[in-house]
Amino acid sequence: MKPGPRNLITDVDGLLVGNAEDARLRSGVTVVLGERPFVASVDVRGGAPGSRETDLLDPSCTVDRVDAICLSGGSAYGLGASDGIMRWLRERGRGLGVGGTVVPIVPTAILFDLLNGGDKDWDWPPYRELAYAATGDAAPDFALGNAGAGLGAKAGNLKGGLGSASAVDPRTGLQVGALVAVNARGYTTMAGVPQFWAWALEQGDEFGGLPPPPHKVTLEVSHDRADLTHDPADAARSDPRANTTIAVVATNARLDKGSAQRLAMMAQDGLARSIRPVHTPHDGDTVFAIATGTHDLSIDALSLGELGTLAADCLARAVARGVYHAASLGAARGWRDVFGR
């Protein structure tokens, strides 16, 4: 499996991604839009999630297709982003048909970026309008780093951001992709060296193409980074609640909701491979899994396990790419500025 032509989640057939952000607010929204409704489920590992419509994604619940997934900044204020996407979809007659009307289904997860120095003194939160614009701009190509929901994000002692990666098999036609807004309290790099925790999974030079990290660093870094002490002047890092990593993994295989839920669960390993620590009591770490079903590939229990492994690897790579592409913003310094690369 190699990266697709874009090395983005949109290498999965049937998906588009839109970003909208406001530099003054230092916040934004990212939308994953299906060309048609898709199967989706979710796995939540963080102890402090912020979400909307995630209960509906349980395999025991009735609705088996959704129209879009939303990742938003703004903490709980960002949950209103769903309304903008729903308006855009409803204007086009898209959604769950109920009698003579339609109800677009848009599961949403948010991250905390309220303490990053942006102007958050709004009358009404801006996320509904940002999401409407992002949905209208959804396309196969999109920006990484300081884009969409990743604009105001941080990652340990570095600037966080929006990341994506893909893996495709030209022989079978299987496609897997990941999209993530990295706003982690944990670190994505190894101690004081530039190598990412996801270093061993890198394809080509997608996040720097660095040589292997020093052996001693890989053995001792967990102790070096155990207490996550930060500059107390940096409010967004000194408060352990000011974080969360939210993500989407996708495939073109045909899955039901139960299989999509298992895919989301396995994909969480990608966060564990690329962020330390992760899934803490104060995180809202959430991974959605979607299946567009454009490939009539038979997925049994064995191949679902392989698919989940690929999704986890893609998500780990996407985390590193999100931080690698993020530029310094305010007190949050970008990877390239810190390591001079």
PEMOSUL-V659981 format. One record per residue. N is the residue number from 1. PSI is psi as a letter, one per 30 degrees, with the letter a starting at -180 (999 if undefined). OMEGA is omega in degrees with one decimal (* if undefined). NEAR is the number of other ideal C-beta (glycine too) atoms within 12 Angstrom. Layout:
BEGIN
n,psi,omega,near
N,PSI,OMEGA,NEAR
N,PSI,OMEGA,NEAR
END
This chain:
BEGIN
n,psi,omega,near
1,k,179.0,28
2,l,175.2,22
3,k,175.6,33
4,a,-175.3,32
5,f,178.5,16
6,f,-170.2,27
7,h,178.6,36
8,l,178.7,44
9,f,179.9,55
10,g,166.5,36
11,f,171.4,38
12,k,-176.6,47
13,k,173.7,32
14,g,-177.8,31
15,k,172.9,44
16,l,178.1,35
17,k,176.2,48
18,k,176.8,40
19,k,168.8,43
20,k,-178.2,41
21,l,178.6,42
22,j,-176.2,31
23,e,179.6,20
24,e,179.7,18
25,f,-172.3,31
26,h,-179.5,33
27,l,-179.5,47
28,a,-174.2,49
29,k,173.6,58
30,k,-177.4,58
31,k,169.4,50
32,j,-174.1,55
33,k,176.0,42
34,k,172.6,39
35,f,169.6,23
36,l,-178.6,21
37,k,-176.9,29
38,l,174.6,41
39,k,179.6,40
40,l,169.7,47
41,a,-172.0,43
42,l,171.7,42
43,k,-178.0,39
44,k,-179.6,32
45,f,-179.9,32
46,l,-177.8,38
47,f,-177.8,21
48,i,-176.1,28
49,l,169.9,34
50,j,-171.2,37
51,l,178.3,36
52,k,177.6,34
53,g,178.8,31
54,e,177.3,34
55,e,-179.6,17
56,f,-176.9,26
57,f,174.8,40
58,k,-177.9,22
59,f,179.8,26
60,f,-177.7,13
61,l,-163.7,21
62,e,-172.5,14
63,k,-175.9,28
64,g,176.3,25
65,k,174.6,33
66,l,-173.5,44
67,f,-178.3,40
68,l,171.8,49
69,k,-178.8,56
70,k,170.1,59
71,k,-173.5,61
72,k,165.5,58
73,a,172.9,57
74,g,-175.3,47
75,b,-175.6,35
76,f,176.5,24
77,e,-177.0,28
78,f,178.7,45
79,f,176.1,33
80,f,177.9,32
81,e,179.7,51
82,e,-176.9,43
83,e,178.8,29
84,e,178.6,35
85,e,178.7,48
86,e,178.0,33
87,e,-178.8,25
88,e,-179.5,35
89,e,-178.7,33
90,e,177.7,26
91,f,-179.0,16
92,g,176.5,18
93,g,-177.3,15
94,k,179.5,28
95,a,178.2,27
96,k,179.1,24
97,k,177.5,17
98,j,-176.0,13
99,b,-178.6,7
100,g,-179.0,7
101,l,175.9,12
102,k,177.7,20
103,j,176.7,24
104,k,-179.4,38
105,j,-173.1,36
106,i,174.2,49
107,k,-171.8,47
108,k,171.1,50
109,k,-176.0,51
110,l,173.1,46
111,l,-176.6,59
112,j,175.9,44
113,h,-173.7,49
114,f,-174.6,34
115,g,-173.8,31
116,g,176.7,38
117,f,177.3,23
118,l,180.0,28
119,j,-179.7,16
120,g,-177.6,26
121,i,-178.7,11
122,l,170.7,21
123,e,172.2,7
124,k,178.8,13
125,k,-173.4,30
126,g,-167.3,34
127,f,176.7,45
128,e,-179.4,31
129,e,177.5,26
130,e,-178.5,44
131,e,177.1,51
132,e,178.7,31
133,e,-179.6,27
134,e,-179.3,45
135,e,178.4,42
136,f,-179.3,24
137,g,-176.1,27
138,k,-174.0,35
139,l,177.3,21
140,e,-179.9,26
141,k,-179.7,21
142,l,-175.8,35
143,l,174.1,31
144,l,178.3,42
145,b,-176.9,41
146,i,-177.1,41
147,k,175.6,43
148,b,-178.7,51
149,f,-179.7,59
150,f,-173.9,55
151,e,-174.9,48
152,g,-172.1,53
153,l,171.9,59
154,l,-179.7,51
155,j,-175.5,52
156,b,179.4,43
157,g,-177.3,33
158,l,171.6,43
159,k,174.2,42
160,a,-179.7,58
161,a,180.0,51
162,k,-179.6,55
163,l,178.3,58
164,l,178.3,54
165,l,179.2,52
166,l,173.1,42
167,k,-178.8,41
168,l,177.3,33
169,j,-177.7,24
170,f,-179.4,14
171,e,-177.1,9
172,f,-176.4,22
173,g,179.2,20
174,k,179.3,36
175,k,177.1,42
176,k,177.9,55
177,l,179.2,52
178,k,176.5,61
179,k,-175.9,58
180,k,168.8,62
181,j,-171.6,62
182,j,179.3,65
183,h,-168.8,63
184,k,167.3,52
185,e,178.3,45
186,l,-177.5,42
187,k,176.5,42
188,f,177.4,50
189,l,-175.3,42
190,j,176.5,33
191,b,-176.1,26
192,g,-179.3,20
193,l,-174.9,28
194,f,-176.9,31
195,k,177.5,34
196,l,173.1,42
197,f,179.7,40
198,g,-173.6,43
199,e,-174.1,33
200,f,-177.3,20
201,f,-174.0,32
202,k,174.8,32
203,j,-175.9,27
204,b,177.6,14
205,h,-172.6,16
206,f,170.8,34
207,h,170.3,43
208,f,180.0,28
209,h,-174.9,17
210,l,176.0,24
211,l,178.8,13
212,k,178.0,15
213,l,176.0,25
214,k,-175.9,18
215,e,-177.8,13
216,e,179.2,15
217,e,-177.2,22
218,f,-179.6,22
219,e,-170.4,13
220,f,-171.1,17
221,e,-178.8,27
222,e,177.7,18
223,e,-179.3,13
224,e,-173.7,22
225,g,-173.3,27
226,e,-172.1,14
227,f,174.9,13
228,h,177.1,27
229,k,-178.4,16
230,l,175.2,26
231,j,-177.8,14
232,f,177.0,10
233,f,179.3,12
234,j,-172.1,24
235,e,-176.3,22
236,f,179.6,41
237,f,-178.3,35
238,f,177.1,20
239,j,-175.6,20
240,f,-179.8,25
241,f,-172.0,25
242,i,-176.6,34
243,l,176.2,48
244,k,174.2,53
245,k,-176.4,56
246,k,-168.7,61
247,l,173.3,57
248,k,167.6,58
249,l,-173.3,57
250,l,174.9,57
251,l,175.1,52
252,g,178.3,37
253,l,176.3,42
254,j,178.7,25
255,l,167.7,40
256,l,-175.9,22
257,e,179.7,30
258,e,178.4,23
259,e,176.9,34
260,e,177.1,44
261,e,177.4,33
262,e,177.2,32
263,e,177.8,48
264,e,-180.0,49
265,e,180.0,31
266,e,-179.0,34
267,f,176.7,51
268,f,176.8,39
269,f,177.9,34
270,e,174.8,48
271,e,179.6,53
272,f,179.2,29
273,f,-170.8,32
274,f,-178.6,50
275,k,177.8,47
276,k,-10.2,32
277,l,179.5,30
278,l,179.0,41
279,h,-179.1,29
280,l,178.3,26
281,f,-176.5,17
282,f,179.6,24
283,l,170.1,36
284,g,-171.1,41
285,k,-173.5,48
286,k,177.3,46
287,k,171.3,56
288,k,172.5,51
289,k,-179.8,54
290,l,179.7,51
291,j,-178.4,46
292,f,176.3,39
293,g,179.6,31
294,f,179.3,26
295,k,-177.6,25
296,h,-178.2,15
297,k,179.3,27
298,k,-178.7,16
299,j,174.7,30
300,a,-175.7,14
301,e,-179.4,13
302,e,-178.4,11
303,f,174.5,24
304,e,175.9,32
305,e,177.3,19
306,e,178.7,25
307,e,178.7,44
308,e,177.0,36
309,e,177.2,26
310,e,179.9,40
311,e,178.5,53
312,e,178.5,39
313,e,177.6,36
314,e,-179.0,55
315,e,176.7,53
316,e,177.5,46
317,e,179.6,52
318,e,177.1,56
319,e,-179.6,63
320,e,-180.0,52
321,e,179.0,48
322,e,178.9,56
323,e,-179.6,54
324,e,-176.6,45
325,f,-176.6,37
326,k,178.0,42
327,l,178.2,29
328,k,178.7,20
329,j,-177.4,33
330,b,-178.6,26
331,f,-177.1,24
332,j,-177.2,41
333,k,179.4,25
334,l,-178.7,32
335,e,-176.6,41
336,e,177.6,21
337,e,-178.5,18
338,e,-173.0,25
339,g,174.6,22
340,h,-176.1,10
341,999,*,17
END
